[in-house]
Amino acid sequence: MTTTPIPRKRPRGLWKGRSTPAPQPVLFSHNLAKAAPGCTTPLSTSTHGSEPDEIEDFYFDDDDDDCTRSSTSGSSKRRRCSGPETEDESFTALSNGPSRPSPFPVSSEDSDAHSRSPSRRPSLMASMVTVVERHTQTVSTHCGHDEWEKLKDTFARAAEHYESDDISVALPLLRQVIHECHRFLLDYPDPSILFADPPILPQPSPQTLTPSDERLSRDWDDGEDYLSRRRSPTARRRKSGELPTAFHAILGITLFLFGNLIAQDAKLAVDGEPTTPTAYWLAALDVFETGENLPSRTTGSSDAEDWRMAIVWGRTLVCLADERVTRSLKAEKKGKTDDEYDLDMFGSFMTEEPNWPTDSPFHAIAQRRPPVTRRMSLSMASANDLMVLAMDQFSRGIFHMPHAQHHHNHHFNCTSSLPSAESLSFSRPKELFTIASEVLGVAERLDVASERQYWSSWADSVFNQMKMEADMDAWRGSITLARGRCWLIMGSSQVEELEVALDAGDTSVLNSELAEEAREGLAMAISFFERAKGSASSTTIEPDLAELQPLLAEALLTLANLTVDHNKREELYSRAQAEGGEQVVLDWRDEDVSMDES
């Protein structure tokens, strides 16, 4: 009987003196660990955690292990136990020698996994993500998962006070959120590595080589049980339930809200902060686009859409469109020509990047945005162009927005990146009403009649969509008034062409198809206004009573000017007088005299 000779053990410590090649990046992990004692590196991420053997078996088959055991100094378990040195000492020992040291700290487990199968390499995406993850070990240790949770809580409180118009409390909280987000940007190239789920890597073995007994279980047993057994180790990890764009959504929405407050009162800005709202809105666009171009988004590893970020992205573009219209009206009052106006607007929308201080959040945002962004083309974009871009974002956000009849937890975990969604008092009708109202506010001020008609029609379609919501009754009065405004714009936008012909004495245009469409639109507006007036007892409609009567009088007066029958015209004038008062009487009398003379 022959006995197998026991292999002679190599004396401990000899492997330390050998030159070790620069270790290859290994697996992507989001497990966070505290820095080792005496280590000055930032919040480091553990590349193994509690399941190193599972991950190694996932990448390296048994054949490679058998071939490499004879050339290594021992098993991975023996190497982890050898020597009394600490984890920090093992980091430095691997990098000693004449070879080029690695810029990233590596544990002995990483080197062992690499030496056991040098022919095996992780996927390119996993290597790239690991490099980014290990780079975070060379930065500050201030921001970690606890700070991320505190940031979400602060943002939730800031948004709650903002929605309740408590500006004195909301403003410092929003400023605090921007400050904390700036710290995250300084500490991490991509803050999503703190909370985003790691990518699920593909199976290394082809499914066609499944053993016969396993094929039998797969084909005849319960499918769910088989899939659970075949799930990879990375898929067994607990998912965080947060989208990769969660951080960028928080920062972008905060900048948008802060810009809205500055638009109301520029004195709210302190020293060192921009006093114009466009600076905050443009920075929000940069943040949104940076989040949209994260590796986890561009590689298609996540199919969930951040509907809140898309909605606020669109609202930011609407605010910029409104600012464009406001500056256009100011330029017209000053008597500027179109060329002078375009040149002024070209410079006002930041064709040249301001020289932000290096310690400013705007500097960090500008440093991390994509090289060529869509925002750079906004300098020459018209208000209508901005509205088109906003509509694209609104369409995406509304499509993925949760419905009231579905469970909130399911949708917010899957399609919303914001924290404490229930605390933000989400309401789908409220979101839709806000979107349509802001679009309608810009549509009323556009110069081109066809653009006014198009965007008022788009807003009316959103208002009309709200009738399918479960809590429609609370919004019925406000929606009725808003839809009346939409139809008033659609009807009166066609009157401009008719007025030119009427001023020239051509009354035949009143019988044209265009005049008929205008009368139909104005009649719809009057119908909505009267229904809103009838529901004035509702508390929802009471704040809009002062706005309702002038709008109804305007619709009646405009329709009267397009009415051919004299008796109907007088009836409409009388109704307009009753709604609008003596000033309306003077207006329609002047119009009536001019029409009779023609």
C-alpha positions in Angstrom: 0.0 0.0 0.0 1.5 3.3 -1.1 0.9 6.5 0.8 0.7 9.8 -0.8 3.5 12.0 0.4 2.4 15.1 2.3 3.4 18.2 0.5 6.0 20.2 2.4 4.6 23.5 3.7 6.4 26.7 2.7 7.6 28.7 5.6 5.3 31.5 6.4 6.3 35.0 5.4 8.4 34.2 2.4 5.7 35.2 0.0 5.9 38.7 1.4 9.3 39.4 -0.1 8.3 38.5 -3.6 7.2 41.1 -6.1 3.5 41.0 -6.6 2.0 42.3 -9.9 -0.6 45.0 -9.7 -3.8 43.3 -8.7 -6.7 43.3 -11.1 -10.0 44.9 -10.1 -12.4 42.2 -8.8 -16.0 42.1 -8.1 -18.4 45.0 -7.8 -19.8 45.4 -4.3 -21.8 48.0 -2.4 -21.1 46.7 1.0 -19.8 49.5 3.2 -17.3 49.1 6.0 -15.5 51.4 8.3 -12.0 52.4 7.6 -9.4 50.3 9.4 -7.7 51.7 12.5 -5.0 54.2 11.5 -6.1 54.3 7.9 -6.6 57.8 6.3 -8.5 56.5 3.3 -12.2 57.6 2.8 -15.2 55.5 3.6 -14.0 52.2 2.0 -16.1 49.6 0.5 -15.6 45.9 1.4 -15.1 44.0 -1.8 -16.1 40.7 -0.2 -18.4 41.1 2.8 -19.9 37.9 4.1 -19.9 35.8 0.9 -16.4 35.7 -0.7 -16.5 31.9 -1.3 -19.8 32.2 -3.1 -18.5 34.9 -5.4 -15.2 33.0 -6.1 -17.1 29.8 -6.9 -19.3 31.8 -9.2 -16.4 33.0 -11.3 -13.9 30.2 -11.0 -14.8 26.5 -11.8 -13.3 23.5 -10.1 -10.9 22.7 -13.0 -9.1 26.0 -12.5 -8.9 25.4 -8.7 -7.3 22.0 -9.2 -4.7 23.4 -11.6 -3.7 26.3 -9.4 -3.6 24.7 -6.0 -0.1 23.3 -6.7 1.3 26.7 -7.6 -0.2 28.6 -4.7 1.1 28.8 -1.1 -2.1 27.3 0.3 -5.9 27.6 0.2 -7.6 30.9 0.6 -8.7 30.0 4.1 -5.1 29.2 5.1 -3.8 32.4 3.7 -6.4 34.4 5.5 -5.4 32.8 8.8 -1.6 33.0 8.3 0.3 35.6 10.2 -0.8 38.0 13.0 -0.7 41.0 10.7 -3.8 43.2 10.5 -5.8 44.0 7.4 -3.8 47.2 6.8 -0.5 45.4 6.9 -1.7 42.9 4.3 -2.7 45.8 2.1 0.9 47.2 2.2 2.6 43.9 2.0 1.1 43.1 -1.3 2.4 46.3 -2.8 6.0 46.0 -1.6 8.7 45.0 -4.1 10.1 46.2 -7.4 6.8 46.0 -9.3 4.6 49.0 -9.8 2.3 49.5 -6.8 -1.4 49.5 -7.4 -3.2 52.8 -6.8 -6.0 50.9 -4.9 -5.6 49.1 -1.6 -6.1 45.3 -2.1 -6.8 42.7 0.5 -5.2 39.2 0.6 -8.4 37.7 -0.6 -8.4 39.8 -3.7 -4.8 38.7 -4.5 -5.7 35.0 -3.8 -8.7 35.1 -6.1 -6.6 36.6 -8.8 -3.7 34.2 -8.4 -5.9 31.1 -8.4 -7.2 31.8 -11.9 -5.2 34.3 -13.8 -6.8 33.3 -17.0 -10.2 34.3 -15.7 -11.3 38.0 -15.9 -14.5 39.7 -14.7 -16.6 41.4 -17.3 -15.5 44.7 -18.6 -18.5 46.5 -17.0 -17.7 44.9 -13.6 -14.1 45.9 -13.9 -15.0 49.5 -14.8 -17.5 49.8 -11.9 -15.0 48.3 -9.5 -12.4 50.9 -10.5 -14.9 53.6 -9.7 -15.8 51.9 -6.4 -12.2 51.5 -5.3 -11.5 55.1 -6.3 -13.9 56.1 -3.5 -11.5 54.6 -1.0 -9.1 57.5 -1.6 -11.5 60.3 -0.7 -13.1 61.7 2.4 -14.7 59.4 5.0 -17.4 62.0 6.0 -20.2 60.8 3.8 -21.6 57.3 4.2 -24.9 55.4 4.3 -25.9 57.1 7.5 -25.4 60.5 6.0 -27.4 59.4 2.9 -30.3 58.4 5.1 -30.1 61.8 6.9 -30.0 63.6 3.6 -33.2 61.9 2.4 -34.9 62.8 5.7 -33.8 66.5 5.4 -35.1 66.6 1.8 -38.4 65.1 2.8 -38.9 67.8 5.5 -37.8 70.6 3.1 -40.3 69.4 0.4 -43.1 69.1 3.0 -42.6 72.7 4.2 -42.2 74.0 0.7 -45.6 72.4 -0.3 -47.2 74.0 2.7 -45.8 77.5 1.8 -43.7 77.6 5.0 -40.8 79.4 3.3 -39.1 80.4 6.5 -38.5 76.8 7.4 -38.2 75.4 3.8 -35.5 77.8 2.7 -32.8 76.8 5.3 -33.6 73.1 4.8 -33.2 73.4 1.0 -30.0 75.2 1.5 -28.8 72.4 3.9 -29.7 69.8 1.3 -27.6 71.5 -1.3 -24.7 71.8 1.1 -24.9 68.1 2.0 -25.2 67.1 -1.7 -22.1 69.1 -2.4 -20.2 67.0 0.2 -21.3 63.8 -1.5 -20.2 65.2 -4.9 -16.7 65.9 -3.4 -16.5 62.4 -1.9 -17.8 60.3 -4.7 -17.6 60.5 -8.5 -21.0 58.7 -8.5 -22.8 58.8 -5.2 -25.2 56.0 -6.3 -22.6 53.4 -5.3 -23.8 54.0 -1.7 -27.3 52.8 -2.3 -27.8 51.4 -5.8 -28.1 47.6 -6.3 -25.0 46.0 -7.8 -25.5 44.7 -11.4 -26.5 41.1 -11.8 -23.7 39.5 -13.8 -24.4 36.9 -16.4 -24.1 33.2 -15.6 -20.6 31.8 -16.6 -21.8 28.4 -17.7 -24.1 27.8 -20.7 -27.6 26.6 -19.9 -27.4 24.0 -22.6 -24.9 22.0 -20.6 -27.3 21.4 -17.7 -26.9 17.9 -16.2 -29.6 15.4 -16.9 -30.8 15.2 -13.3 -31.0 18.9 -13.0 -32.8 19.1 -16.4 -35.4 16.7 -15.0 -36.0 18.8 -12.0 -36.1 22.0 -14.1 -38.6 20.6 -16.6 -40.9 18.8 -14.1 -40.6 20.6 -10.8 -42.0 24.0 -9.8 -40.5 26.7 -12.0 -40.2 29.2 -9.1 -38.2 26.7 -7.0 -35.8 26.0 -9.9 -35.3 29.7 -10.6 -34.6 30.3 -6.9 -32.0 27.6 -6.9 -30.3 28.9 -10.1 -30.2 32.5 -8.9 -26.7 33.9 -8.8 -25.1 34.9 -5.4 -25.4 38.6 -6.4 -29.1 38.2 -7.1 -29.7 36.8 -3.6 -28.6 40.0 -2.0 -31.3 42.2 -0.5 -32.2 44.9 -2.9 -32.2 48.5 -1.6 -35.3 49.5 -3.6 -33.7 52.8 -4.7 -33.0 53.9 -8.2 -29.5 54.9 -9.3 -30.7 58.4 -10.0 -32.0 58.9 -6.4 -29.2 61.3 -5.4 -29.4 63.3 -8.6 -33.2 63.5 -8.3 -32.9 65.0 -4.8 -30.2 67.5 -5.8 -32.0 68.6 -9.0 -35.4 69.0 -7.4 -33.9 71.0 -4.5 -32.2 73.3 -7.0 -35.5 73.7 -8.8 -37.4 74.5 -5.7 -34.7 76.9 -4.5 -34.8 78.7 -7.9 -38.6 79.1 -7.5 -38.1 80.9 -4.2 -35.4 83.1 -5.7 -37.8 84.0 -8.5 -40.3 85.2 -6.0 -37.8 87.2 -3.9 -34.2 87.6 -4.9 -33.3 88.9 -1.5 -33.6 85.4 -0.1 -30.2 84.6 -1.5 -27.3 85.1 0.8 -23.8 86.2 0.0 -22.2 83.9 -2.6 -25.5 82.6 -3.9 -26.8 83.5 -7.4 -29.6 86.1 -7.2 -31.3 84.9 -10.5 -33.5 81.8 -10.7 -32.1 80.8 -14.0 -28.7 79.8 -12.4 -30.5 77.3 -10.2 -32.7 76.0 -13.0 -29.9 75.5 -15.4 -27.9 73.7 -12.6 -30.9 71.5 -12.1 -30.8 70.5 -15.8 -27.1 69.7 -15.5 -27.8 67.4 -12.5 -30.7 65.7 -14.2 -28.7 65.0 -17.3 -25.8 63.7 -15.3 -28.1 61.3 -13.5 -29.6 60.2 -16.8 -26.1 59.3 -18.1 -25.0 57.2 -15.2 -23.4 53.9 -16.2 -26.2 52.0 -14.6 -28.6 53.9 -16.9 -26.7 53.8 -20.1 -25.9 50.1 -19.9 -29.5 49.1 -19.5 -29.1 47.3 -16.2 -32.1 49.1 -14.8 -35.5 49.2 -16.4 -37.2 51.4 -13.7 -37.9 55.0 -14.6 -37.5 57.9 -12.1 -40.9 59.5 -12.8 -40.4 62.3 -10.2 -37.1 63.4 -11.8 -38.8 63.4 -15.2 -41.7 65.5 -14.0 -39.5 68.1 -12.3 -37.1 68.1 -15.3 -40.1 69.1 -17.4 -41.2 71.8 -14.9 -37.7 73.2 -14.9 -37.9 73.6 -18.7 -41.3 75.3 -18.4 -39.8 77.8 -15.9 -37.1 78.6 -18.4 -39.7 79.0 -21.1 -41.6 81.4 -18.9 -38.4 83.3 -18.2 -37.8 83.5 -22.0 -41.3 85.0 -22.5 -40.8 87.5 -19.7 -37.6 88.8 -21.1 -39.1 88.9 -24.5 -41.9 91.2 -23.3 -39.4 93.4 -21.5 -37.4 93.7 -24.7 -40.4 94.7 -26.6 -41.2 97.4 -24.1 -37.7 98.8 -24.5 -38.1 98.9 -28.2 -35.3 96.4 -29.0 -35.2 94.8 -32.5 -35.3 91.1 -33.0 -31.6 90.9 -33.6 -30.8 92.8 -30.4 -33.2 90.6 -28.5 -31.7 87.4 -29.7 -28.2 88.6 -28.9 -29.3 89.6 -25.4 -31.0 86.3 -24.8 -28.0 84.4 -26.2 -25.8 85.8 -23.4 -28.5 85.6 -20.7 -28.8 81.8 -20.9 -25.2 81.2 -20.1 -23.4 80.6 -23.4 -20.3 81.1 -21.4 -19.9 79.2 -18.1 -19.6 81.5 -15.1 -16.4 81.3 -13.2 -17.8 79.5 -10.1 -15.6 79.3 -7.0 -14.0 75.9 -6.5 -15.9 75.5 -3.2 -19.3 76.2 -4.8 -21.8 73.5 -5.4 -22.3 74.9 -8.9 -18.6 74.3 -9.7 -18.9 70.6 -8.6 -22.1 70.2 -10.7 -20.4 71.7 -13.8 -17.4 69.4 -13.3 -19.5 66.3 -13.3 -21.9 66.9 -16.1 -21.4 65.3 -19.6 -19.0 67.0 -21.9 -21.7 68.0 -24.4 -25.2 68.4 -22.9 -28.6 69.2 -24.3 -28.7 72.3 -22.1 -25.9 73.9 -24.1 -28.3 74.3 -27.0 -30.9 76.2 -25.0 -29.2 79.6 -25.5 -30.8 80.0 -28.9 -34.0 78.0 -28.1 -37.3 79.7 -28.3 -40.0 79.4 -25.6 -41.9 76.9 -27.8 -38.7 74.8 -28.2 -38.3 74.6 -24.5 -42.0 73.6 -24.1 -41.4 70.8 -26.6 -38.5 69.5 -24.5 -40.6 69.7 -21.4 -43.5 67.8 -23.0 -41.1 64.9 -23.7 -40.2 64.7 -20.0 -43.8 65.1 -18.9 -44.9 62.3 -21.1 -42.3 59.9 -19.6 -43.1 61.0 -16.1 -46.9 60.8 -16.4 -46.6 57.3 -18.0 -44.7 55.9 -15.1 -46.5 57.9 -12.3 -48.3 55.6 -9.9 -52.1 55.5 -9.8 -54.2 55.9 -6.8 -55.8 52.5 -7.0 -52.4 50.8 -6.7 -50.5 50.2 -3.5 -48.1 53.1 -2.8 -45.2 51.0 -1.5 -45.0 49.0 -4.7 -44.8 52.0 -7.0 -42.5 54.2 -4.9 -40.0 51.4 -4.5 -40.0 50.6 -8.2 -40.5 53.9 -10.0 -39.6 56.7 -7.6 -36.1 57.5 -6.2 -37.2 59.9 -3.6 -37.2 58.9 0.1 -40.3 58.7 2.4 -42.7 58.9 -0.5 -45.7 58.6 1.7 -44.5 61.6 3.8 -44.4 63.7 0.7 -48.2 63.3 0.4 -48.2 62.1 -3.2 -51.3 62.8 -5.2 -51.5 62.0 -8.8 -54.3 64.6 -9.4 -52.1 67.2 -7.7 -49.1 66.4 -9.9 -51.2 66.5 -13.1 -52.9 69.8 -12.1 -49.5 71.4 -11.3 -48.1 70.3 -14.7 -51.1 71.5 -16.7 -51.4 74.8 -14.8 -47.8 75.7 -15.4 -48.0 74.9 -19.1 -51.2 76.9 -19.3 -49.6 79.9 -17.6 -46.9 80.0 -20.3 -49.3 79.3 -23.2 -51.4 82.4 -22.3 -48.3 84.6 -22.8 -46.8 83.2 -26.0 -46.6 85.6 -29.0 -47.6 83.2 -31.8 -51.3 82.4 -31.9 -50.8 78.9 -33.2 -48.4 78.1 -30.3 -50.9 79.5 -27.8 -53.6 77.3 -29.3 -51.4 74.1 -29.3 -50.2 74.4 -25.7 -53.6 75.4 -24.3 -55.0 72.3 -26.0 -52.2 70.2 -24.5 -53.0 71.5 -21.0 -56.7 70.8 -21.5 -55.9 67.2 -22.3 -54.0 66.8 -19.0 -56.9 68.5 -17.1 -59.3 66.1 -18.8 -57.2 63.2 -17.9 -57.8 64.0 -14.2 -61.4 62.9 -14.4 -60.2 59.3 -14.4 -58.6 59.7 -10.9 -60.2 58.3 -7.8 -60.2 61.6 -5.8 -61.7 63.8 -8.6 -64.4 65.4 -6.5 -61.9 67.5 -4.6 -60.5 69.0 -7.8 -63.7 69.3 -9.8 -64.2 73.1 -9.3 -60.6 74.0 -10.1 -60.4 71.7 -13.1 -63.6 73.2 -14.5 -62.2 76.7 -14.2 -58.8 75.7 -15.7 -60.4 74.0 -18.7 -62.5 77.2 -19.3 -59.2 79.1 -19.5 -57.8 76.6 -22.0 -60.8 76.9 -24.3 -60.8 80.7 -24.0 -57.2 80.7 -25.3 -58.0 78.2 -28.1 -61.0 80.3 -29.2 -59.5 83.7 -28.9 -56.2 82.7 -30.6 -58.1 82.4 -33.9 -59.7 85.8 -33.5 -56.5 87.7 -34.3 -56.7 86.7 -38.0 -60.4 87.6 -38.1 -59.9 90.9 -36.5 -57.5 92.0 -39.3 -60.2 91.3 -41.9 -62.9 92.9 -39.8 -60.8 96.1 -39.3 -60.5 96.2 -43.1 -64.3 96.1 -43.4 -64.6 92.5 -44.6 -67.5 91.1 -42.6 -67.7 88.0 -44.7 -65.0 86.3 -42.6 -67.7 85.9 -39.9 -69.2 83.1 -42.1 -65.8 81.3 -42.6 -64.8 78.0 -41.1 -62.2 79.7 -38.9 -64.8 82.0 -37.4 -67.1 79.0 -36.7 -64.2 77.1 -34.9 -63.5 80.3 -32.8 -67.2 80.5 -31.8 -67.2 76.9 -30.8 -64.1 77.3 -28.6 -65.5 80.4 -27.0 -68.9 78.7 -26.3 -67.0 75.8 -24.6 -65.1 78.3 -22.5 -68.4 80.0 -21.4 -69.9 76.6 -20.6 -67.0 75.7 -18.3 -67.0 79.1 -16.6 -70.7 78.9 -15.9 -70.3 75.4 -14.4 -67.4 76.7 -12.3 -69.5 79.6 -11.2 -72.3 77.2 -10.2 -70.0 75.2 -8.0 -68.7 78.4 -6.2 -70.1 77.0 -2.9 -67.2 74.6 -2.9 -64.2 75.6 -0.8 -61.9 74.6 -3.6 -63.2 77.2 -6.0 -63.6 80.1 -3.6 -60.1 81.6 -4.0 -60.6 81.8 -7.8 -63.9 83.8 -7.7 -62.1 87.0 -8.4 -60.5 85.5 -11.5 -63.7 83.7 -12.8 -65.9 86.7 -13.5 -63.4 88.7 -15.7 -62.7 85.5 -17.7 -66.3 84.9 -18.3 -66.9 88.5 -19.3 -64.0 88.3 -21.7 -65.3 85.1 -23.3 -68.8 86.6 -23.7 -67.5 89.8 -25.2 -65.2 88.0 -27.7 -68.0 85.7 -28.8 -70.3 88.7 -29.2 -67.8 90.3 -31.6 -67.9 87.2 -33.8 -71.7 86.8 -33.7 -73.5 87.7 -37.0 -77.1 87.9 -35.6 -77.7 91.3 -34.0 -80.1 90.1 -31.3 -77.8 87.3 -30.1 -74.9 89.8 -30.1 -76.8 92.2 -27.8 -77.7 89.4 -25.5 -74.1 88.4 -25.2 -73.1 92.0 -24.5 -75.7 92.3 -21.7 -74.3 89.1 -20.1 -70.8 90.4 -20.4 -71.9 93.7 -18.7 -73.5 91.8 -15.9 -70.3 89.8 -15.3 -67.7 92.5 -15.9 -69.3 95.8 -14.9 -69.2 99.2 -16.5 -65.8 98.8 -18.0 -67.0 96.0 -20.1 -69.9 98.1 -21.3 -67.6 100.8 -22.6 -65.5 98.2 -24.4 -68.3 96.5 -26.2 -70.0 99.8 -27.1 -66.8 100.9 -28.9 -66.6 97.6 -30.7 -70.3 97.7 -31.6 -70.0 101.2 -33.1 -67.0 100.2 -35.2 -68.9 97.1 -36.5 -72.0 99.2 -37.4 -69.9 101.7 -39.3 -68.4 98.9 -41.3 
